[in-house]
Amino acid sequence: MYLVTGATGSVGRTAVDLLLAEGYKVVAVTRDPSRSELPGEAQVVAGDPSKPETLALNGVEAILLAPRTVRFATAELLSLAAAHGVGRVVVLSAATVEYPVGLPRFREHFRSVEADAKASGLEWTFLRSTDYAANTMAWAPQVRAGNVVRGAYGGAATSTVHERDVAAAAVRALVDPGHAGRSYVLTGSESLSQYDKVRLLGEAIGKDLTFVELPPEQVHEAMLAQGLPADVPERLLGSLADYAVQAGPTSHDVEKVLGRSALTFAQWAAEHAGAFRD
Ligand SMILES: NC(=O)c1ccc[n+]([C@@H]2O[C@H](COP(=O)([O-])OP(=O)(O)OC[C@H]3O[C@@H](n4cnc5c(N)ncnc54)[C@H](OP(=O)(O)O)[C@@H]3O)[C@@H](O)[C@H]2O)c1
């Protein structure tokens, strides 16, 4: 049985579906099962990974750990897991651990989660992903409303990873102990600027879309005015500023783990076109 934290997130939800499709038993953790819309075949548990005593760990073989959900409770959670006989943990870590960008405190969180996983005595696998394609959902309201996406650092380039590739790699690492002690850098296969991504989204929905660059300070103010917590623009703009100077990494680890090419951003855009149409 596999326990998935962040089970309602873009990666966690897909990992739940992929595990069930392969016939595995899944415990899916959410703070609010009534709103989660998780599949009935999963054992849906009301819990919060940042309060490890709320999790159901009996009979769990391996845990998929979403750092944002566990916050600063990784050591406590994994010590409890070890006491319940859990064997492995797979961490949804970030490429910034290996290829530093942005403000140090954001990568330090991923580093501390990894360090706690190593110290826990459980077998571990680290999936160090670049930005998920799902992050571009933040553009959907602008795309639905017009032909322009406004943001900072149009030239910032990353090999955005399709979250289904991250989920599929997570499933392999959860069920196959052969991935223990390994770190993988998960990216797409093609470095794309924000101008490129907006153009590809436009092609997917049949609209001529343009990315218009604004000063970072203006974008920062606008994000705060939307009610986003201060750490969101700090995290996003900090890494984009660095990716505008040097493109993010492109790795072949998705292919190594999955035995097929990484899914492309154009595929992601075609699959999610509905969310960008008015
Ligand atoms: N987005 C990226 O580009 C990126 C890149 C590298 C690594 N990561 C890591 O990948 C992980 C998975 O990302 P994701 O986008 O699939 O989902 P996520 O951000 O981890 O969120 C998944 C679910 O976790 C719960 N959650 C969110 N914040 C929480 C909090 N503070 N405390 C407790 N529960 C919380 C929410 O579910 P409920 O409300 O149902 O409980 C949410 O739907 C993240 O944890 C992140 O650290 C992300």
The ligand as an SDF file (V2000), in Angstrom:
LIG
                    3D

 48 52  0  0  0  0  0  0  0  0999 V2000
    5.1170   23.4740   -8.8880 N   0  0  0  0  0  0  0  0  0  0  0  0
    6.3700   23.2620   -9.2020 C   0  0  0  0  0  0  0  0  0  0  0  0
    6.8670   23.7740  -10.2140 O   0  0  0  0  0  0  0  0  0  0  0  0
    7.2300   22.3690   -8.3240 C   0  0  0  0  0  0  0  0  0  0  0  0
    8.5600   22.1030   -8.7040 C   0  0  0  0  0  0  0  0  0  0  0  0
    9.3350   21.2580   -7.9050 C   0  0  0  0  0  0  0  0  0  0  0  0
    8.7650   20.6840   -6.7660 C   0  0  0  0  0  0  0  0  0  0  0  0
    7.4880   20.9710   -6.4180 N   0  0  0  0  0  0  0  0  0  0  0  0
    6.9230   20.2940   -5.2310 C   0  0  0  0  0  0  0  0  0  0  0  0
    5.9860   19.3770   -5.7500 O   0  0  0  0  0  0  0  0  0  0  0  0
    4.9900   19.1270   -4.7710 C   0  0  0  0  0  0  0  0  0  0  0  0
    3.7040   18.7670   -5.4840 C   0  0  0  0  0  0  0  0  0  0  0  0
    3.1910   19.9360   -6.1320 O   0  0  0  0  0  0  0  0  0  0  0  0
    1.7010   20.0070   -6.6200 P   0  0  0  0  0  0  0  0  0  0  0  0
    1.6060   21.2460   -7.4070 O   0  0  0  0  0  0  0  0  0  0  0  0
    1.3260   18.7120   -7.2570 O   0  0  0  0  0  0  0  0  0  0  0  0
    0.8350   20.1080   -5.2870 O   0  0  0  0  0  0  0  0  0  0  0  0
    1.0830   20.8090   -3.8540 P   0  0  0  0  0  0  0  0  0  0  0  0
    1.4150   22.2320   -4.0070 O   0  0  0  0  0  0  0  0  0  0  0  0
    1.9750   19.9540   -3.0410 O   0  0  0  0  0  0  0  0  0  0  0  0
   -0.3730   20.7330   -3.2370 O   0  0  0  0  0  0  0  0  0  0  0  0
   -1.0340   19.4930   -3.1990 C   0  0  0  0  0  0  0  0  0  0  0  0
   -2.0740   19.5030   -2.1190 C   0  0  0  0  0  0  0  0  0  0  0  0
   -1.4570   19.6100   -0.8440 O   0  0  0  0  0  0  0  0  0  0  0  0
   -2.3320   20.2320    0.0780 C   0  0  0  0  0  0  0  0  0  0  0  0
   -1.6270   21.3840    0.6670 N   0  0  0  0  0  0  0  0  0  0  0  0
   -1.2240   22.5100    0.0460 C   0  0  0  0  0  0  0  0  0  0  0  0
   -0.6180   23.3490    0.9070 N   0  0  0  0  0  0  0  0  0  0  0  0
   -0.6020   22.7140    2.0950 C   0  0  0  0  0  0  0  0  0  0  0  0
   -0.1100   23.0590    3.3830 C   0  0  0  0  0  0  0  0  0  0  0  0
    0.5050   24.2300    3.6060 N   0  0  0  0  0  0  0  0  0  0  0  0
   -0.2510   22.1730    4.3850 N   0  0  0  0  0  0  0  0  0  0  0  0
   -0.8680   20.9950    4.1740 C   0  0  0  0  0  0  0  0  0  0  0  0
   -1.3850   20.6160    2.9610 N   0  0  0  0  0  0  0  0  0  0  0  0
   -1.2430   21.4690    1.9440 C   0  0  0  0  0  0  0  0  0  0  0  0
   -3.5500   20.6400   -0.7330 C   0  0  0  0  0  0  0  0  0  0  0  0
   -4.4650   19.5610   -0.6170 O   0  0  0  0  0  0  0  0  0  0  0  0
   -5.6920   19.5120    0.3800 P   0  0  0  0  0  0  0  0  0  0  0  0
   -6.2590   20.9060    0.4720 O   0  0  0  0  0  0  0  0  0  0  0  0
   -6.5940   18.5320   -0.3070 O   0  0  0  0  0  0  0  0  0  0  0  0
   -5.1630   19.0070    1.6730 O   0  0  0  0  0  0  0  0  0  0  0  0
   -3.0380   20.6640   -2.1690 C   0  0  0  0  0  0  0  0  0  0  0  0
   -4.0330   20.4230   -3.1390 O   0  0  0  0  0  0  0  0  0  0  0  0
    4.8960   20.4080   -3.9530 C   0  0  0  0  0  0  0  0  0  0  0  0
    4.7120   20.0640   -2.5990 O   0  0  0  0  0  0  0  0  0  0  0  0
    6.1640   21.1910   -4.2430 C   0  0  0  0  0  0  0  0  0  0  0  0
    6.9230   21.4170   -3.0660 O   0  0  0  0  0  0  0  0  0  0  0  0
    6.7010   21.7910   -7.1730 C   0  0  0  0  0  0  0  0  0  0  0  0
  1  2  1  0
  2  3  2  0
  2  4  1  0
  4  5  1  0
  4 48  2  0
  5  6  2  0
  6  7  1  0
  7  8  2  0
  8  9  1  0
  8 48  1  0
  9 10  1  0
  9 46  1  0
 10 11  1  0
 11 12  1  0
 11 44  1  0
 12 13  1  0
 13 14  1  0
 14 15  2  0
 14 16  1  0
 14 17  1  0
 17 18  1  0
 18 19  2  0
 18 20  1  0
 18 21  1  0
 21 22  1  0
 22 23  1  0
 23 24  1  0
 23 42  1  0
 24 25  1  0
 25 26  1  0
 25 36  1  0
 26 27  1  0
 26 35  1  0
 27 28  2  0
 28 29  1  0
 29 30  1  0
 29 35  2  0
 30 31  1  0
 30 32  2  0
 32 33  1  0
 33 34  2  0
 34 35  1  0
 36 37  1  0
 36 42  1  0
 37 38  1  0
 38 39  2  0
 38 40  1  0
 38 41  1  0
 42 43  1  0
 44 45  1  0
 44 46  1  0
 46 47  1  0
M  CHG  2   8   1  16  -1
M  END
$$$$
